[in-house]
Amino acid sequence: MVAHYGLLPVPFALAGLWLLWRWQGWQITTGLMGLSFIVAIIFATLPFITQVSNSPRYLMALRWAIAVDAAAASDVLWQRGWIGRASVIGAGMVVLLNTLWHWLTPMLWRARPPEPF
């Protein structure tokens, strides 16, 4: 998961899921996000059991939950002053650089891109 999302969006998303659950309770959206994380944990452990590494395709289905939950956590951090804003900007820069790395590496060095590209 770190190779596709980077290090920071996953903890941001878990914190955002907790915040959304506190604000709204268990509604259909927060329930689906929680179930998506449970399925992602199952698919993340599956390669260790089956020795087949095709699970990143299924982990990419978690993008919507990561984006919505990380946005909720980023919104709360942004309102905490200049330190919160700096942390949100820093996390965004890490995600941007990780994305650029995964796109530019295969183009420049003809390396194999990570799954599922």
C-alpha contacts under 8 A as a table, 3 or more apart, distances in Angstrom:
res1	aa1	res2	aa2	distance
1	M	4	H	5.43
1	M	5	Y	5.97
1	M	6	G	7.36
1	M	44	A	7.66
1	M	56	P	7.69
1	M	59	L	7.17
2	V	5	Y	5.29
2	V	6	G	4.54
2	V	7	L	5.32
3	A	6	G	5.79
3	A	114	P	7.97
4	H	60	M	7.92
5	Y	8	L	7.84
5	Y	9	P	6.35
5	Y	10	V	7.13
5	Y	95	V	7.13
5	Y	98	N	7.94
6	G	9	P	6.44
6	G	10	V	7.65
6	G	94	V	7.32
6	G	95	V	6.01
6	G	98	N	6.43
7	L	10	V	6.55
7	L	11	P	7.76
8	L	11	P	5.82
8	L	12	F	6.27
8	L	91	A	6.17
8	L	94	V	7.87
8	L	95	V	7.80
9	P	12	F	4.90
9	P	13	A	5.85
9	P	66	I	6.79
9	P	67	A	7.97
9	P	70	A	6.03
9	P	91	A	7.55
9	P	95	V	7.76
10	V	13	A	5.01
10	V	14	L	6.29
10	V	66	I	6.61
10	V	70	A	7.58
11	P	14	L	5.07
11	P	15	A	6.15
12	F	15	A	5.15
12	F	16	G	5.98
12	F	69	D	7.02
12	F	70	A	4.76
12	F	73	A	5.79
12	F	74	S	7.29
13	A	16	G	4.84
13	A	17	L	6.04
13	A	65	A	7.37
13	A	66	I	5.10
13	A	67	A	7.22
13	A	68	V	7.49
13	A	69	D	4.35
13	A	70	A	4.11
13	A	71	A	7.72
13	A	72	A	7.95
13	A	73	A	6.91
14	L	17	L	5.09
14	L	18	W	6.34
14	L	69	D	6.89
14	L	70	A	7.63
15	A	18	W	5.12
15	A	19	L	6.21
15	A	69	D	7.38
15	A	70	A	7.58
15	A	73	A	6.09
16	G	19	L	4.92
16	G	20	L	6.05
16	G	68	V	7.84
16	G	69	D	4.26
16	G	70	A	5.53
16	G	71	A	7.22
16	G	72	A	5.06
16	G	73	A	4.38
16	G	74	S	7.96
17	L	20	L	5.13
17	L	21	W	6.06
17	L	30	T	6.92
17	L	33	M	7.39
17	L	34	G	7.43
17	L	69	D	5.28
17	L	72	A	7.91
18	W	21	W	5.07
18	W	22	R	6.21
19	L	22	R	5.05
19	L	23	W	6.17
19	L	72	A	7.35
19	L	73	A	7.22
20	L	23	W	5.07
20	L	24	Q	5.82
20	L	25	G	7.30
20	L	30	T	6.92
20	L	69	D	7.62
20	L	72	A	7.29
21	W	24	Q	5.36
21	W	25	G	4.62
21	W	26	W	6.04
21	W	30	T	6.36
22	R	25	G	5.71
24	Q	27	Q	6.86
25	G	30	T	7.75
26	W	29	T	7.89
26	W	30	T	5.84
26	W	31	G	5.88
27	Q	30	T	5.50
27	Q	31	G	6.00
28	I	31	G	5.10
28	I	32	L	6.08
29	T	32	L	5.17
29	T	33	M	6.19
30	T	33	M	5.01
30	T	34	G	6.12
31	G	34	G	5.11
31	G	35	L	6.14
32	L	35	L	5.04
32	L	36	S	5.95
33	M	36	S	4.95
33	M	37	F	6.36
33	M	65	A	5.45
34	G	37	F	5.22
34	G	38	I	6.42
35	L	38	I	4.98
35	L	39	V	6.19
36	S	39	V	5.12
36	S	40	A	6.09
36	S	62	L	6.29
36	S	65	A	7.31
37	F	40	A	4.91
37	F	41	I	6.19
37	F	62	L	7.22
38	I	41	I	5.16
38	I	42	I	6.37
39	V	42	I	5.04
39	V	43	F	6.20
40	A	43	F	5.06
40	A	44	A	5.90
40	A	58	Y	7.44
40	A	59	L	5.62
40	A	62	L	7.01
41	I	44	A	4.96
41	I	45	T	6.30
42	I	45	T	5.36
42	I	46	L	6.15
43	F	46	L	4.93
43	F	47	P	7.47
43	F	55	S	5.68
43	F	56	P	7.94
43	F	58	Y	7.09
43	F	59	L	6.93
44	A	47	P	6.82
44	A	55	S	6.76
44	A	56	P	7.80
44	A	59	L	7.42
45	T	48	F	5.62
45	T	49	I	6.92
46	L	49	I	5.21
46	L	50	T	6.09
46	L	51	Q	7.84
46	L	52	V	7.90
46	L	55	S	7.25
47	P	50	T	5.24
47	P	51	Q	4.90
47	P	52	V	5.12
47	P	53	S	5.20
47	P	54	N	7.62
47	P	55	S	7.02
48	F	51	Q	5.57
48	F	52	V	7.88
52	V	55	S	7.93
53	S	56	P	7.32
54	N	57	R	6.43
54	N	115	E	7.81
55	S	58	Y	5.31
55	S	59	L	6.36
56	P	59	L	4.77
56	P	60	M	6.22
56	P	115	E	6.07
56	P	116	P	6.20
57	R	60	M	5.40
57	R	61	A	7.21
57	R	115	E	6.83
57	R	116	P	5.20
58	Y	61	A	5.40
58	Y	62	L	7.59
59	L	62	L	5.57
59	L	63	R	7.85
60	M	63	R	5.60
60	M	116	P	7.94
61	A	64	W	7.17
62	L	65	A	5.52
62	L	66	I	6.27
63	R	66	I	5.09
63	R	67	A	6.01
64	W	67	A	5.17
64	W	68	V	6.16
65	A	68	V	5.31
65	A	69	D	5.86
66	I	69	D	5.38
66	I	70	A	5.73
67	A	70	A	5.28
67	A	71	A	6.02
68	V	71	A	5.14
68	V	72	A	6.40
69	D	72	A	5.13
69	D	73	A	6.39
70	A	73	A	5.11
70	A	74	S	5.93
71	A	74	S	4.95
71	A	75	D	6.02
72	A	75	D	5.18
72	A	76	V	6.51
73	A	76	V	5.25
73	A	77	L	6.21
74	S	77	L	4.97
74	S	78	W	5.88
74	S	88	V	6.00
75	D	78	W	5.06
75	D	79	Q	6.53
76	V	79	Q	5.41
76	V	80	R	6.83
77	L	80	R	5.26
77	L	81	G	7.85
77	L	84	G	4.69
77	L	85	R	6.61
77	L	87	S	7.77
77	L	88	V	6.93
78	W	81	G	6.62
78	W	82	W	7.82
78	W	84	G	5.10
78	W	85	R	4.66
78	W	88	V	6.68
79	Q	84	G	6.95
79	Q	85	R	7.47
80	R	83	I	7.14
80	R	84	G	5.19
80	R	85	R	7.36
81	G	84	G	5.45
81	G	85	R	6.31
82	W	85	R	4.96
82	W	86	A	5.99
83	I	86	A	5.05
83	I	87	S	6.20
84	G	87	S	5.11
84	G	88	V	6.24
85	R	88	V	5.14
85	R	89	I	6.13
86	A	89	I	5.10
86	A	90	G	5.93
87	S	90	G	4.96
87	S	91	A	6.01
88	V	91	A	5.13
88	V	92	G	6.10
89	I	92	G	5.01
89	I	93	M	6.16
90	G	93	M	5.06
90	G	94	V	6.27
91	A	94	V	5.09
91	A	95	V	6.29
92	G	95	V	5.11
92	G	96	L	6.10
93	M	96	L	4.93
93	M	97	L	6.05
94	V	97	L	5.18
94	V	98	N	6.05
95	V	98	N	5.08
95	V	99	T	6.09
96	L	99	T	5.12
96	L	100	L	6.15
97	L	100	L	5.01
97	L	101	W	6.03
98	N	101	W	5.06
98	N	102	H	6.31
99	T	102	H	5.22
99	T	103	W	6.28
100	L	103	W	5.13
100	L	104	L	5.78
101	W	104	L	5.29
101	W	105	T	5.70
102	H	105	T	5.77
102	H	106	P	7.20
102	H	113	P	6.82
102	H	114	P	7.56
103	W	106	P	6.33
103	W	107	M	6.91
103	W	113	P	7.84
104	L	107	M	5.12
104	L	108	L	5.91
105	T	108	L	5.41
105	T	109	W	5.75
105	T	110	R	7.08
105	T	111	A	6.37
105	T	113	P	7.56
106	P	109	W	5.66
106	P	110	R	4.66
106	P	111	A	4.53
106	P	112	R	5.86
106	P	113	P	5.62
107	M	110	R	5.57
107	M	111	A	7.53
108	L	111	A	7.95
113	P	117	F	6.36
114	P	117	F	6.32
